């Protein structure tokens, strides 16, 4: 099969499409013929050598496609089903991928949008669980307009929480449509939050890594009421929890999001699509941060 890989660390130019042996699912796993695969910041961090030093490395943690092989002890899915999900092996940007958790693609979603969901939905749900967000909670999300942020908004609203989201003014209308109360980020953000949340903020989630953890701690009253998925150094400095999934993943989120999407209550923005052969260009655009929404690779 064709797959994205790099054999040395560096810029997007080190990426190449190579031939690799077809993978096969183990116990509790399935394999799909990949039609679309999401691109994440972790991909270029891997490529830059910031995550581990093993070479060569493949890429991709989320994909959508059609089931073509089923491992032992798997039920509820059949060859030919359309599914989206996550690969534990970091090799989903390929013609075939093994998934460890998945959900059916609802009719309301095409495969490109389905491939953009798994990492964002799982990360958002896991962080909300760690914060204990429930009906009646007032949640502040720093960076609410991105893929993880917008997923967190929709999942928190579904739980019955009040959501305040920091984002650029250009995205405020979109956040209102998702059910959040938008606030501009930047200088004066805490004062703007307090102006609309007179009773205070219960918990806060940072998905932007923009150096505001001290302000979030101040707004919630405790570092234990703040979780970040983007600022590891800041978490160490402030005592805030850094969520990384090591203690368990919110795998239930895919089925939940699939139901919500079918009911018209979940959306995700795709900022651009690229053929697998143009993965280097996808990395260049993603790293530049000039496109709002998830980038997705398509596989013919």
C-alpha positions in Angstrom: 0.0 0.0 0.0 1.0 3.6 -0.5 1.6 5.5 2.8 3.1 8.8 4.0 6.4 8.5 5.7 9.6 10.4 6.5 13.1 8.9 7.0 14.8 12.1 8.4 13.6 15.0 10.5 13.0 18.4 9.0 10.6 20.5 7.0 7.7 19.3 4.8 10.2 18.4 2.1 11.2 15.3 4.0 7.8 13.7 3.5 7.4 11.0 0.9 4.9 8.5 -0.3 6.3 5.0 -0.1 5.1 1.4 -0.6 4.6 -0.5 2.7 3.2 -3.9 3.5 -0.6 -4.0 4.0 -1.5 -3.9 7.7 -3.8 -6.4 9.3 -6.1 -5.9 12.3 -5.3 -7.5 15.6 -7.8 -8.5 18.4 -10.5 -5.9 18.8 -9.4 -4.0 15.6 -10.6 -3.4 12.1 -9.0 -2.4 8.9 -10.4 0.2 6.4 -9.7 1.2 2.9 -8.9 4.8 3.6 -10.9 7.4 1.7 -9.8 10.4 3.8 -7.4 11.1 6.7 -7.1 14.0 9.0 -4.0 16.2 9.4 -3.1 17.4 12.9 -0.4 19.5 14.5 1.1 16.3 16.0 2.0 15.2 12.5 4.4 18.0 11.9 5.7 17.8 15.5 6.6 14.2 14.7 8.2 15.2 11.4 10.3 17.8 13.2 11.5 15.2 15.7 9.7 16.8 18.7 7.8 13.6 19.8 10.1 10.7 19.4 13.4 9.9 17.6 12.6 6.6 15.8 13.1 6.6 12.1 11.4 6.0 9.7 8.0 7.1 10.8 4.5 7.0 9.3 1.8 9.6 9.9 -1.9 9.9 10.8 -4.1 9.1 13.7 -7.6 9.4 12.2 -9.3 8.3 9.1 -12.6 7.5 7.4 -13.3 4.8 4.8 -14.8 1.4 4.2 -14.2 -1.7 6.3 -12.3 -4.4 4.4 -11.0 -6.7 7.2 -12.1 -7.5 10.7 -10.0 -8.7 13.6 -11.0 -11.3 16.3 -13.4 -10.4 19.0 -15.1 -7.6 17.0 -18.8 -7.3 16.7 -21.3 -4.8 15.4 -19.5 -4.0 12.2 -19.2 -5.7 8.8 -17.0 -5.6 5.7 -18.4 -2.9 3.5 -19.5 -0.6 6.3 -18.5 3.1 6.2 -16.8 4.1 9.4 -14.5 6.8 10.9 -12.1 6.3 13.7 -8.7 6.4 15.2 -5.5 4.4 14.6 -3.2 3.6 17.5 -0.3 3.2 15.2 0.1 6.6 13.7 -0.2 5.3 10.1 -3.6 6.4 9.0 -2.4 8.6 6.1 -2.2 5.7 3.8 -4.3 3.5 1.5 -5.2 1.2 4.4 -5.4 1.8 8.1 -6.0 -0.3 11.2 -8.5 1.3 13.7 -8.8 0.6 17.4 -12.0 2.5 17.9 -14.6 3.7 15.4 -18.2 4.6 14.7 -20.5 4.4 11.7 -20.4 7.4 9.4 -23.9 8.9 9.6 -25.7 9.8 6.4 -25.3 13.5 7.3 -21.5 13.3 7.0 -19.3 12.7 4.0 -16.0 10.9 4.5 -13.9 14.0 4.4 -15.7 15.6 7.3 -15.9 12.3 9.2 -12.1 12.0 8.9 -11.7 15.4 10.5 -13.6 14.4 13.7 -12.0 11.6 15.7 -9.0 13.4 17.3 -10.9 16.6 18.0 -14.0 14.8 19.4 -12.0 12.5 21.6 -9.7 15.2 22.9 -12.6 17.5 23.7 -14.7 14.9 25.4 -11.7 13.7 27.5 -10.9 17.2 28.7 -14.6 17.9 29.5 -14.7 14.6 31.6 -11.5 15.7 33.4 -13.1 19.0 34.2 -16.3 17.4 35.3 -18.5 19.5 33.0 -22.2 18.8 33.5 -25.5 20.5 33.2 -25.3 23.9 34.9 -21.5 24.2 34.6 -20.1 27.5 33.3 -17.2 26.6 31.1 -14.6 28.9 29.5 -12.9 27.6 26.4 -9.7 29.4 25.3 -9.4 28.9 21.6 -13.0 27.9 21.0 -13.1 28.3 17.2 -10.6 25.7 16.2 -11.3 22.0 15.6 -10.9 20.9 19.2 -12.4 24.0 20.6 -15.5 23.9 18.5 -16.0 20.2 19.3 -15.7 21.1 23.0 -18.3 23.8 22.6 -20.8 21.5 21.0 -20.2 18.6 23.4 -20.4 20.9 26.4 -23.6 22.5 25.2 -25.0 19.0 24.7 -24.3 18.3 28.4 -26.3 21.4 29.3 -23.3 23.6 30.2 -23.1 27.3 29.6 -20.1 27.9 27.4 -18.0 31.1 27.0 -15.5 30.9 24.2 -12.5 33.1 23.4 -11.7 33.6 19.7 -11.1 36.2 17.1 -14.1 38.5 16.3 -14.3 37.0 12.8 -15.4 33.7 14.3 -17.9 35.0 16.9 -21.0 34.5 14.7 -20.0 30.9 14.1 -19.5 30.3 17.9 -23.0 31.8 18.6 -24.4 29.3 16.1 -22.7 26.5 18.0 -24.2 27.7 21.3 -21.3 29.6 22.9 -21.0 33.1 24.1 -18.0 34.6 22.3 -15.4 36.9 23.9 -12.4 38.4 22.1 -9.0 37.0 23.1 -6.1 39.3 23.9 -5.5 42.0 26.4 -8.5 42.5 28.7 -9.9 39.1 28.1 -10.5 38.3 31.8 -12.4 41.5 32.3 -14.6 40.8 29.3 -15.3 37.3 30.6 -16.2 38.7 34.1 -18.5 41.2 32.4 -20.8 38.5 31.0 -20.3 35.8 33.7 -21.2 37.8 36.9 -21.5 34.6 38.9 -18.0 33.5 37.8 -16.5 30.6 35.7 -16.6 27.1 37.1 -13.9 25.5 34.9 -11.8 26.4 31.9 -10.3 24.5 29.0 -7.3 25.8 27.0 -6.9 24.4 23.5 -4.9 27.3 22.1 -1.7 27.2 24.1 -1.6 31.0 24.0 0.0 31.7 27.4 -3.2 32.5 29.2 -3.1 29.7 31.9 -2.5 32.2 34.8 -5.6 34.2 33.7 -7.7 31.0 33.5 -6.5 30.0 37.0 -7.5 33.4 38.3 -10.9 33.3 36.6 -11.8 29.8 38.0 -10.1 30.3 41.3 -7.9 27.2 41.2 -5.4 25.4 38.9 -7.4 22.2 39.6 -10.3 23.7 37.7 -8.3 24.2 34.5 -7.2 21.7 31.9 -4.9 22.4 28.9 -4.4 20.2 25.8 -1.9 22.6 24.2 0.5 24.2 26.8 2.7 21.5 28.5 5.3 24.0 29.8 2.6 26.4 31.1 0.9 23.5 32.8 4.1 22.7 34.7 4.6 26.3 35.7 1.0 26.8 36.9 0.0 23.4 38.3 -2.7 23.1 35.6 -3.5 19.6 34.4 -2.2 18.7 30.9 -4.5 16.2 29.2 -2.8 13.7 26.9 -4.9 10.6 27.0 -2.3 8.4 28.8 -4.8 7.5 31.5 -7.6 6.5 29.1 -9.3 7.9 26.0 -12.9 9.1 25.6 -13.6 6.6 22.9 -17.4 6.9 23.4 -17.2 10.4 21.8 -17.2 9.1 18.2 -20.6 7.4 18.6 -21.9 10.4 20.4 -20.8 12.8 17.7 -22.1 10.6 15.0 -25.6 10.7 16.6 -25.3 14.5 17.1 -24.3 15.0 13.4 -27.2 12.8 12.2 -29.5 15.1 14.2 -27.9 18.2 12.9 -26.3 19.1 16.2 -22.6 18.7 15.4 -20.5 20.3 12.7 -16.8 20.5 12.0 -15.1 22.9 9.6 -12.8 21.5 6.9 -10.3 24.2 5.8 -9.0 22.3 2.8 -8.4 19.0 1.2 -5.3 17.6 -0.5 -4.5 14.3 -2.3 -2.3 12.1 -0.3 0.5 12.8 -2.8 0.4 16.5 -1.8 0.9 15.9 1.9 3.9 18.2 2.0 1.7 21.1 0.9 -0.9 20.3 3.5 1.9 20.5 6.2 3.1 23.8 4.9 -0.4 25.3 5.0 -1.2 23.7 8.4 2.0 24.9 10.0 1.5 28.5 8.7 -1.8 28.6 10.5 -3.5 30.6 7.8 -6.5 28.4 7.2 -9.4 28.0 9.7 -10.6 24.5 9.9 -9.2 21.0 9.7 -7.0 19.9 6.7 -7.8 16.5 5.3 -6.0 14.2 2.9 -8.0 12.3 0.3 -7.0 8.8 -0.9 -8.3 7.6 -4.3 
